[in-house]
């Protein structure tokens, strides 16, 4: 018996309405404030590359159980990701930042407000913590597999931004 297990990191791409889309939309529409120093790194994957990798593995063959963590490298830090989005908009990234302690305190205030009003809010302490944490995934086995990504990370991001927000 053979099994191919692909464990992707957070996925983005055209027409994907997940967490990355929500973040891109907030940044792109100006409803975003940077919390923390922005040096936290995020592993991400462009959907077209994941599909290409699956096709590659199915065509090249495998035996037994093969497990791969899928991520497109390099991992961007939040400063770079935000800068790339503003570059697409042909604007400079805002300089205003909220220090992490103030951001997390604000998150706790939103938690309390959500509890009092019994409403789910888009800002919470958990979201602040997730945003400010690094999520780097090891993909050494993927890198050693010989797979060549058809779309580099920046190009995938630009394609997504063009499809979703124009220009």
C-alpha positions in Angstrom: 0.0 0.0 0.0 1.1 3.5 -0.8 0.1 6.8 0.6 1.1 10.4 -0.2 0.5 12.7 2.7 0.9 16.4 2.1 0.7 18.7 5.1 0.4 22.2 3.8 1.0 25.4 5.7 -1.6 28.2 5.4 -2.7 28.4 1.8 -3.5 31.4 -0.3 -4.4 32.0 -3.9 -7.0 33.4 -6.3 -10.7 32.9 -5.1 -9.5 31.5 -1.7 -11.5 33.0 1.1 -9.5 31.8 4.1 -7.5 33.6 6.7 -4.8 34.8 4.3 -7.5 36.4 2.1 -8.9 38.2 5.2 -5.5 39.5 6.1 -4.7 40.6 2.6 -8.1 42.4 2.4 -7.6 44.2 5.7 -4.2 45.4 4.5 -5.3 46.2 1.0 -8.4 48.2 2.1 -6.5 50.1 4.8 -8.3 48.4 7.8 -5.0 47.2 9.2 -2.6 48.3 11.9 0.7 46.6 12.4 1.1 45.2 15.9 4.5 44.4 17.1 7.9 44.7 15.4 6.8 42.7 12.3 9.8 40.4 12.4 7.7 37.3 13.0 8.0 35.0 10.0 5.0 33.3 8.3 5.2 30.1 6.2 2.7 30.2 3.4 1.9 28.3 0.3 0.5 29.3 -3.1 -2.4 27.0 -4.1 -1.1 26.5 -7.7 2.2 25.3 -6.4 0.6 22.7 -4.1 -1.4 21.3 -7.0 1.8 21.2 -9.1 3.6 19.3 -6.3 0.8 16.8 -6.0 0.9 16.2 -9.8 4.7 15.9 -9.7 4.6 13.3 -7.0 1.8 11.3 -8.6 3.6 11.3 -12.0 7.1 10.6 -10.6 5.9 7.9 -8.3 6.4 7.0 -4.7 6.3 3.9 -2.6 5.2 3.3 1.0 4.1 6.2 3.0 5.6 9.5 2.0 4.9 12.6 4.2 5.8 16.1 3.1 5.3 19.5 4.7 4.4 21.9 2.0 5.5 25.5 2.1 6.7 28.0 -0.4 10.0 29.5 0.5 11.3 32.0 1.5 9.2 32.6 4.6 8.3 36.3 4.7 8.3 38.3 7.9 5.2 40.5 8.3 7.2 43.6 7.4 8.0 42.1 4.1 4.6 40.8 3.4 2.9 44.1 4.2 5.5 46.0 2.1 4.9 43.6 -0.9 1.1 44.3 -0.6 1.7 48.1 -0.5 4.2 47.8 -3.4 1.4 46.2 -5.4 -0.8 49.1 -4.5 2.0 51.4 -5.5 2.0 53.0 -2.1 4.4 53.1 0.8 3.6 50.9 3.8 2.4 52.9 6.8 5.0 53.6 9.5 2.4 53.5 12.4 2.8 50.4 14.6 1.2 49.4 17.8 3.6 47.9 20.4 2.8 44.3 21.2 1.9 45.0 24.9 -0.6 47.6 23.8 -2.0 45.4 21.0 -2.5 42.4 23.3 -4.1 44.7 25.9 -6.5 45.9 23.2 -7.2 42.3 22.3 -8.1 41.5 25.9 -10.5 44.5 25.9 -12.2 43.2 22.7 -12.4 39.7 24.4 -14.3 41.4 27.3 -16.5 43.3 25.0 -17.3 40.1 23.1 -18.2 38.4 26.3 -20.4 41.2 27.5 -22.2 41.6 24.2 -22.3 37.9 23.4 -21.0 38.8 19.9 -18.1 37.4 18.0 -15.7 40.2 17.1 -13.0 40.2 14.5 -10.3 41.4 17.0 -9.4 39.3 20.0 -6.3 38.5 22.1 -6.0 35.1 20.3 -5.9 36.9 16.9 -3.3 39.3 18.1 -1.1 36.5 19.5 -1.5 34.5 16.2 -0.7 37.6 14.1 2.5 38.3 16.1 3.8 34.8 16.4 6.1 33.1 13.9 4.8 30.0 12.0 7.8 28.7 10.2 7.4 25.2 8.8 10.4 22.9 8.0 10.3 21.7 4.4 13.7 20.1 4.0 12.2 16.9 2.6 10.3 18.9 0.0 13.4 20.8 -0.9 15.3 17.6 -1.3 12.6 16.0 -3.5 13.7 17.8 -6.7 10.4 19.6 -7.1 10.7 23.0 -8.8 7.9 25.4 -7.9 6.3 26.8 -11.1 5.4 30.1 -9.4 7.6 31.9 -6.9 6.1 33.2 -3.7 6.1 36.9 -4.7 4.6 36.1 -8.1 1.8 34.0 -6.4 1.1 36.9 -4.0 1.0 39.4 -6.9 -1.3 37.1 -8.9 -3.6 36.8 -5.9 -3.7 40.5 -5.3 -4.4 41.3 -9.0 -7.2 38.8 -9.2 -8.8 39.9 -5.9 -8.2 43.6 -5.8 -7.2 44.7 -9.3 -4.2 46.3 -10.9 
